[in-house]
């Protein structure tokens, strides 16, 4: 049971069994079909965040298991506000407290960031949460991060790669290390500037598609469409 003080707001019964089953079935039914979100993802040049060599075999996506507390420097609480634009789920969670990542809150965030097409859940990299939490404070935003892409399963990534040729065979999205986001109350160029100022991981700027890619890979930058 998730403690109320950890999850300040959780939309549409994210952790309820009644919500998960139908959503997964709906997502699976959309695989292979044309949809606006797939078209948007096709437009982004995902090649800069494909870290492993091309041609590596795709591994089956593991389902998140209970996360053991992880110690980290500093003890100030860290929180994150996300809105998955595909499932319309919202979450506001204190995911780090007293020097530890909070397992139930982390699992709830992972659930919201699942591959909406297949329903696969993956353990996202905690440093990615830290990057977004810092960006939220740095920009002074009061809104949720609008999530265009969080975790991508091998099945989804392969489908997008086959359809567009612009999606890498391997992507940091597949490793739970990347997100494509925007903030409704922060100009996209200012969000990009704040992300670059952090000097962490990769930052991709997509002004036409209206999102910023952030990841916890090597420090680098690029501009897409």
N, C-alpha and C positions, 0 to 999 in steps of 0.2 A: 504494500500500500504506500503510495507516495504521500509524504508528509505535506500538509497544506502550506506550511511555511516555506517549503522549498519551491513549490510550484504556485506562483502567484496567480496565474491564469492559464487555463488549458482548454482550447476550443474544440467543439464537436466531439467530445468524448474520445480523445486521441487514444487513450489506453483501454478503452472499453472493447470487449470482444465483439460486440454487436456492430461497432463501427469499422473494425479492422477487416473482417471477413468480406463484406460486400465491397469495400474499397479495393481490396486485392483482386477480387474477381473482376471488378470493373476495369482495373488497370490492365489485367491480363488480356481482357477482351479488346483493348485498344492497340495491343502490339501489332505492328505491321500496317496499321491504318494511318491515313494522313490526318494530322491534327495541327492546329496553329502553333502549339508549343514545340512540336517536333520541327516544324518549319523554322521557328525562331532559333532553335538549337542548331539547325543546319547552317545558319548564317554565321555562327561564331567560328572563328579559326581557333580550334582547340589544340593545334599542333604544339604550341610552346609549352603546354603543361604535360605532354606525354613523356614521362621520364624514362621508363625502361625501354630497351631496344625494341624496334618493330619486330613482329613475328613471334614474340614470346607467347606461350600458350596461355589462354585465359583461364583463370581459376574460378571455381564455383564460389559464389558469394556467401560468406558465412553469415548466419543470423546472429545478432547481438546476444551475448550471454551476460549474466550479472557482472558488473564492473567492480573490481576491488578498488578501495580508496587509493588514490595516488598522491603522494606527498609532493608539494611544490613550494617554491620560495614565496614568502609573503603569506599573510593570514587575512587580508581584507576580503570580504565577500565579493564574488563576481557573479553577475547576472547577465542574462541574454534574453532578448525578445525576438521571436521569429514568427513569420507568417508564410506558410507554404501556399503559393498562389494557385497550385494545382488542386490541392485537397481542401483549401480554405481553413486549414487547421492553424490555430494560434497558440503560442506558448510563451509564458514569461516565467523564467526559472532562475533561482539562485543555485548555480551548478558547482560552485566552489566556496568552501567555508572552512574556517579553522585549519587552513593549510592543506585541505584535501578536496579532491573532486568528489562531489556527492553522487553516489551510484544511481539512486532513483531518478534524480534530475537529469543526469547524463543520458540514461536510457530513454527518458521521455524526449529529450532533444533528438536523439538518434531516430526515434520513431517518426517524428515530424519530418526529418530529413531523409526518410527512406526513398527508394526508387518508386515513384508513384505508379509507374507502368506495370511493374511486376509485384510490388508489395514487399520486396526484399529489404530487410533492415540490416544496417552495417554499423559497427562501432566507429564513429567519427573520431578523428584525432583531436584530443583535448586542446592542443595548442591552437587549433583552428577556432575553437570557441573563444579562447583568450584573445586572439586577433580581432574577432568581431566585437567582443565586449569592449576592448580598448578603443576600437574605431567608433563605437557608439558614444563613448564618453568624449572622445577627441572632437567629434563633430557636433556635440551638444544636441544630438537628436532625441526626440521624445517618442518616436514611432518605432514599430517593429521593422526588422530587416525583412524585406520582401524577397523570398527565396525562389529563384528561377530554377536553379539546379543545385542539389546537394549530392547525395550518393547516387552513383549510376552503376547498376549491375552489369556484369559482362554481357548479358543478353541485350540489354538496352544499348550499351556502348557499341556493340557489334552492329546492331540494327542502324544506329545513327551513322556509324562509319560507312556502312554499305550504301546508305541512301545519299549521303552528302559528299563523302570523300574528304571533308574538312575536319572530321573528328578523328583524333588519333586512335590507333588500335589500343594503345594503353594511355590512360588518363589518370591524373591524380584524383579525379572524382571517383574513380573505381577503387581507390585506396582510402576513401574517407578523408582526404586531405585537401579538398577544394570545395568552394561554394561560389555560385554566381548570384549576386545580390544587388539591391538598391534600397535607398531610403526615401520615403515619400516627402520628407521635410528637409532633405539635404540635396543640393544640386549634385548631379553625377560627377562633374569635374572636381568638385570639392571633396567628394568621397574618395575619388581616385587619388587626389593630392594627399589626403590624410593617410591613405593606405601606403603610398610611396614613402611618406615621411616616417612611417614606422620602421622601414628597412627590414621587413620580414617577408620571406617567401616571394612568390610571384604575384604580380598585379597586372591584370589585363583590362584594358579600357575599351568598352563596346558602346559608343555613343548612339549608334543607330538602333541597336537592339535594347539599349537602355539598361545596362548592368555593368557592374565591376566584378571581375573574377579575382578572388583572393585564394591563396593556397599556402601551405607550409613547406613547399619545396625550396630549392635554391633561390636566392634573391635574383630577380630579373623583372623586366617590364616589357609590355608590347601593346599595340593598338590594333583592334579588330573592327569589325563592322557593327 
